[in-house]
Each structure stands twice: as C-alpha cells, then as structure tokens.
C-alpha cells in the first residue's frame, strides 16, 4: 500500500491542539499529521496511564541503590526524601540489592546453548543449519556483544519486572568497503564510480546487526494488550540530540525543534537523580535541566504487525511534532512479520500485560526491616545517654551533663538532676526484625541456603543441595520466557542477515575442539532450495539457558557421578564433555594433545573428502583419530559430499591408523627416521598382526590415562558437610 507523503513541518493548528489517547484503528495511515497526532497522543497521556507502574519502578530502583527512606510525590510524579529531626536514626540494611544480584546471577550463570533445526530432512539443509548455528554464535560473541546486553536486560528485569532487547540493522556498522572503478567492467557503472572517487564518497559501510537493551520506561505498547507475545504494535521512545536527528534524517529532520521540557521528564534524567538523593526531590533542578537536556528531542518509533491493508505492517518515526520516516516493517521471524523486540518477564501476572518482580514484593518488607533496625539503635542511644529530669532552679549549666567519665556536676542543694530510665526494649521487637527478614526471604524465594548459609537444624549435604534446587526451581518460568525471547531474536537476526549480507564475510568462532574455526559466508548461504515450500523455516533457532545441571560445583559433581555410575556418561568416551560440565580448567590442560589430535583429524577429513591423500604420522594418537573419523562419517556433511574416491581415501587412512595402533600396542612399531610427506602416497604393506585383535589392548592401556579424571568425579559428596 502507498505510504503518506512526509511533511517537513507540522501544521501549526494541529501542533497547538490538545492531544488525547486514540485507538490504533482510528488512525488514517495516509495522513502524516494524523499519524503524528496518534503517536504524540500516546506520549502525552503516558503519565495518566502508567503512573502506578512508573511509581513502582522508580521505587524499586531507588531501593536497589540503597535510597530506602523515600516517599512518592503524586503532584510531581517523583520520589523525595522527607526531612526528619537530627536525632532520628535512619539505618538502611540493603537486602534488596543482594536479592536482585542473586536472581540475575542464577539465571545468567548458565551459558546459552544455541541450536538451529534443519529446515527439511535433506542433508544439504542440515549443513545449512550447521552454518547458521556458527553464524549465530559469531554474532552473539561478536557484533552484538550479547553477553553485556544480556546483563543490562537482566538488570532491568530484576528491578522492574521487564527487560527488553531490540534488534537493529545499522547501515553505518561493520567493515568499510572502498569502491574503485578499476574493479568493475560495466561501462555504466565506471562513470558513476569515478564521480564518487573524485568526491571522496567511494568509502562505504556494509552495515550490520546491532542489539540494544531497552528499559520498560521507553516502551509504550498497545494499552489494551494483555500479553507481550501477542503484542500487535508499540511505540519506542529514545532521547537524542537535534544534531543526531538532522544527520540521520537529512531530508525531513532539518530544523527539528528540541523537546527540552519533555526531555526533562525522561527516565534517564530521573534515574540519574536517584543516584544523588536530595532532601527535596529526585527530579533535579532547572539548572541541571538546561545543562543536561538542552537541545534534545524525543524520537518516537512506531512498529506494527500486519493489519488491514498493510499486510507487512508499518514502521514510522516521529520527532519534534513531525513525521520523519514511514515504511513497511522489515522484520520477520519464523515466517511471520514481527516486532523486533524480545521481552524478558520475571513474574507474569494473569490478565495483565505488565509483569512484576520479586523486588516489588519485598519493598514494603524492606522498609519495615529498616524501621525496626533504626528503632533498636534509637533505643540503644537513649539507654546509653538517657534524658535527665532537672528541677527548676538547680542552676546546672547547659553543657554540664555529658558522657565524660568522672565529670563533677554542681547543682543547688536538694535539687539534684535525676536520669530518666526508659523501659527496656520488649523481646517481641527483636523477634519482629527476624520475622521481617524471613518474610523477605519467603517473598523472593532467596533463603539462607541460597546465600551459602546452612539453615538451623539442617546438616545433611544432600538436604542442603535439595533446598538450593528448590530455591532455583522457582525461576523456571522466567528462564523459559527468556529462552523464547532470545530464540525469537536469533531467528529474526538470521533472517535479516540472509537478506542484508550480499557480500562474503568471515566468521570466527571457538569450535568444539576449543580451537577457532574460520568460515566465509554470504546471506544467501543461509537459505536452501526449499525456501518457497510451505512450512519450511531455515531460521528455526532454539536456545537453552545452560545444560540443566545444578548450579553449584558440589551438586554438579554429584549429578555427573550419578550419570557415570548409571552408564549414561563414559569417562573415556565423554571426558571432554565431563570436563566442560565440571568447568575444570586446570585438569583440561591434561588433554590438550587429545584436542589437537581431533582438530588435526577434522582438517584431514576435509582434505580426504576433496580426494586428497593424507599420510598417517607416527605422533598421531591413532585411537583418537579413528574415533574422530567415525564420528565424521555419521554427519550430514559426509553423506552429502562422499564419493568413491573420498570413501577409498577415508578407508585407507583408517586402516593405516588401525595397523599403527596395533603395532604400538605390541611394541613392534618402528618410528621412521624422517617424517613422511603427508601428500605422498605410500604403498600399503600387509601387517602380520591382526589390528582388530590388538586394538582392545591399546584401549585398555588408554584407560590408565583417564584414571585421575575418574577419581575426580567418583568421590561422592559427604553425608554431612559440618
């Protein structure tokens, strides 16, 4: 459908008109001024619609920072710290921050495990899925800087209940490409390239995907929605400089007016003020307004899914009361047009769009705990330095009664001052403090055992592990929500990469052998020949947060021991996997040579699949090479690329390894005086020893090499750790 004409300046009459909240269906999407009215109406009415949410969010963040003696001012919509007498004690025992960090660390301590499902049963599609998985891993640790963005989103989630990821395609990112007229043969392009060279504009950026962690303050979704997974549209607001707008939108953004007054109320300014509380308010002063928000403008970006005549949705940008850009929504995942956002919800609320968080449930309990602690200290101060009842006419100086030892106080005869002794603190006051602390633990499900403290009366190590798992299991719904959100972002990322990356790019990832794998790809390499078949999805990305093992080292060791005793894991066959599970970095170095043997055999597999001869070396670990070859022969890559010549090369290579292994086992192997040429074919000689009879001897000898690892995981946990 045609898009509306972009206006350089809004109508003055429309600009002065008071805006109200409108329904999405009532907007005339062919009228740019009507679009501006709708978007700005959402912005102008946000306080009436969301004040109760933002009050809770600001309060949660304030308590997280340790500013816990605050109250909410309904008139200004901000927190303030009321004045109190100088003798009033206000202790802040910040339990909230530890709870937030514990929840966040429990979730992200498990590394995301990526997998891409093949689009069909075709072996070629299995290879495409493997390549897509490599590209996905590269983007996670490379251009997206996703580990850092995950921490940022998790911090928003634990303090407000909602963390948000947004996926961008930034044309100014990635490597630069120098265009030259000498690199093309098309005469129609040479003249244009020469003009670019003469003007110095022949250096361009290729563009790349970026990831941004957003706050819930920036997201204004459909007010009538009840589920983020089915959200039809939203408005995303960011604070930018006028110069940024004019550079990004040179055609429609020139002369855009600053929103200094609105920028003053933006969440970034308010949260910055939370870090420096004052006696009056956290909203800042007019001087800071002029300094921090001068020449700033709010950018409102509207995303929608398909609706009505717009079967691909829309994307519109509004700033300074004008429409800067409007186009179709380019984001797709799993065959559907989507909003390029991933929503991390900590605690979902039935029938309500906005989630809540554990901190929100603990704020009032934290305030009660602080009050109780402060009253105990005030009572201690009163007991140690009590009030004095001084009769009128006692003639005692104002500074006479101090805490100085041996002080002599003179007074009129018969009018001696008497210390007023307050009643002792009732025992239930201290019990109330303990109850408040216990209530916080119950409300957040972060008990003593999750803080490495053994509960009273519990001495069994297995019982402690069971209690720790019970605390962690409450986060299962949150983890599932995060996995779905990251999976959707991953699918959208691979889809846009397949369309936008039109030149060869190189990815570098750490492979299964702990050595880096380097591979070239283009966007079209991520799509197979079945792309137009119904139900085929080449970007079926799945994510699991960790390997589902317990979090603590002791519990991991116990779980792996049970899997080994049950025969599910084999110490010899699965030693690399076991080392990764145990995260034993020091022990891992014992098997560096094994990893290198596997890496070498993988390279040899590629050479032999191309029909090349590869000579077996005397320093090869023959069993490891054989195992790696057999594993490769079970992969889709082998099935799709094998030929009579490559099969012969592989079989000859395996036979040579078997013969060498048997000779090394019985001591008859002779090391050659010089290293053989790996590319020169050597005539095969019949061996007097049956390699299949001797191979078992070598496997038995290799068992001795893994004995230390067996001992490392076989030792069971003690029944009692005390």
Secondary structure, DSSP 4 states (H G I P E B T S, - for coil): -PPPPPPSS--HHHHHSPP----GGG--TT-HHHHHHHHHHHHHTHHHHHHHHHHHHHHHHHHHHT--S-EEETTTTEEE-----TT--------HHHHHHHHHHHHHTSPEEEEEE-SSS-HHHHHHHHHHHHHHHHHHHTTT-HHHHHHHHHHHHHHHSEEEEEEEEETT-S-EEE--GGG---HHHHHHHHHHHHHT--EEE--EEEEEEE-TTTEEE-TT---GGG--EEEEEEEEEHHHHHHH-TTT-TTPPP-HHHHHTSHHHHHHHHTS--SS-SS--HHHHHHHSTTEEEEEEEEE--BTTBTT--EEEEETTEEEEEE----EETTEE--SEEEEESB--TT-SS-B-HHHHHHHHHHHHHHHHHHHHHHHHHHHS-EEE--TT----TT-S-S-TT------TT---EEE-PPPPPHHHHHHHHHHHHHHHHHHT--GGGGT-PPTT--BHHHHHHHHHHHHHTTHHHHHHHHHHHHHHHHHHHHHHHHH--S-EEEEEE-TTSSEEEEEE-GGGG--TTTTSTT--TTEEEEEES-S--SSHHHHHHHHHHHHHTTSS-TTTTHHHHHHHHT-HHHHGGGHHHHHHHHHHHHHHHHHHTT---PPPTTS-HHHHHHHHHHHTTSHHHHHH--HHHHHHHHHHHHHHHHHHHHHHHT-----SSPPPTTS-------SS-HHHHHHHHHHHHHGGGHHHHHHHHSPPPSB--
